[in-house]
Amino acid sequence: MPMAQRAKKKLNTYHATMIVTRTEEWCVDAENEEEALALLEAGEGHRCDTGVAEHAEVEELHTSH
């Protein structure tokens, strides 16, 4: 739809609950690979890169307010 036609229509904002699977890069300081793996599995470390959304699906579309 051309932008001029879209601008004439009243648009509503809709909210949705989304399920998103994301691949992220995490970093942790450790002495060796085994320690790094143990720390990451324990939830330690921090996100180095926000990553990419691999999959997204709408779980529920909420009615407008």
N, C-alpha and C positions, 0 to 999 in steps of 0.2 A: 504494500500500500504506500503510495507516495506520501512524503512528509507533510505536505500541505493538507491532504485529506485527513491524515492522522491527527494533526493539530486541531482540526475542527471538532473531532469527537471527544466526548468526556471520557477520560480513562479512570478506572478504579484501581486501587492498589490491593493486591491479594497477597496474603502471607501463606507460607507452606512450611511444613516440617520436611526436611530433606535428609536422606541417608547418603553420606558421602564417604567413599573409600579413597584415601589419599596415601601416596607414597612420599615419605619425608626422609631427609638425611639427618641423622642424630650424631652428636659428637660426645665423647667422654674422655677424660684424662686418666690413663692407666699405665702401669708398668709393662704390661704385655697383653696379647690378644685374649688370653683366658680371663684375665681380670677385667678387661674391657667388656667382654661378653657377659660376665657375671654382673657387672654394674648396670649395663643396659637392660638386662633381663629383670633387674631389681627396680627399674624405673629411674635410675640415675642418668645423668647427662643432660644435654640440652639440644634443642632443634637448631641445626646449622643452616638448613634450607627448608623453606615452607613446602617445597615439593609440588607435586602435580596431582590434581583430582583425577583419579583413574576411572571412577564410576560415580554417577549420581542418579538418584531416583527420587521421585516425589512420594513421600509416605502418606501425607495428608494435606489437602488444600483447605485452608481455613476460610470461613466466610468473612467478608469485609466488615470493618467496624464503622 
